[in-house]
Amino acid sequence: MAIYREQEVSDLTTVYGLQFPTTDAALAFARNGRAASKAIVNGRIAAFSGGPGSDCFKAIREYVNGLSR
């Protein structure tokens, strides 16, 4: 889990990731979670962000999507 505050945005961005036993489990959790609109799934890894859409979340999305499946 990480918490960020960007200079241009007064709200905090919280990011966390979870690793599941299977890709299907990660997808199911991401689809049904409260943060589903801000979920990223890559293989067994699901990452979520809470707070305003931000450059931070975009960078994390790029990183997670670049991980090997």
C-alpha positions in Angstrom: 0.0 0.0 0.0 1.2 3.5 -0.8 -0.3 6.9 -0.2 0.6 9.9 -2.4 -0.2 13.6 -2.5 0.6 15.3 -5.7 1.4 19.0 -5.6 -1.4 20.0 -8.0 -4.1 17.9 -6.1 -5.1 18.5 -2.5 -6.6 15.0 -2.1 -4.6 11.9 -1.4 -4.2 9.0 -3.8 -4.1 5.6 -2.2 -2.8 2.6 -4.1 -2.7 -1.0 -3.1 -2.0 -4.3 -4.9 -2.9 -7.8 -4.2 -1.6 -11.1 -5.6 -4.1 -13.9 -6.1 -3.7 -17.6 -6.5 -5.2 -17.4 -10.0 -5.9 -14.9 -12.7 -9.6 -15.7 -12.5 -9.6 -14.8 -8.8 -7.9 -11.5 -9.4 -10.4 -10.6 -12.2 -13.4 -11.6 -10.0 -12.1 -9.5 -7.1 -11.4 -6.5 -9.3 -14.9 -6.7 -11.0 -16.7 -6.9 -7.7 -14.7 -4.5 -5.6 -15.7 -1.0 -4.7 -12.7 0.3 -6.6 -13.6 -1.6 -9.7 -13.6 1.5 -11.9 -9.9 2.1 -10.9 -8.7 -1.5 -10.9 -5.8 -2.8 -13.0 -5.4 -6.6 -13.4 -2.3 -8.2 -14.9 -2.3 -12.0 -14.5 -2.6 -12.8 -10.8 -1.9 -9.2 -9.7 -4.7 -6.7 -9.1 -3.9 -3.1 -8.2 -6.4 -0.5 -7.1 -6.4 3.3 -6.6 -8.6 5.4 -4.4 -8.8 9.2 -4.7 -8.8 11.4 -7.7 -7.5 10.2 -11.1 -3.9 11.3 -11.2 -0.6 11.1 -12.9 0.4 8.8 -10.1 -2.3 6.2 -10.9 -1.5 6.4 -14.6 2.2 5.6 -13.8 1.2 2.7 -11.7 -1.2 1.4 -14.4 1.7 1.5 -16.9 4.0 -0.3 -14.5 1.5 -3.1 -13.6 0.5 -3.5 -17.3 4.2 -4.0 -18.1 4.8 -6.8 -15.6 5.1 -10.3 -17.0 2.0 -12.4 -16.8 
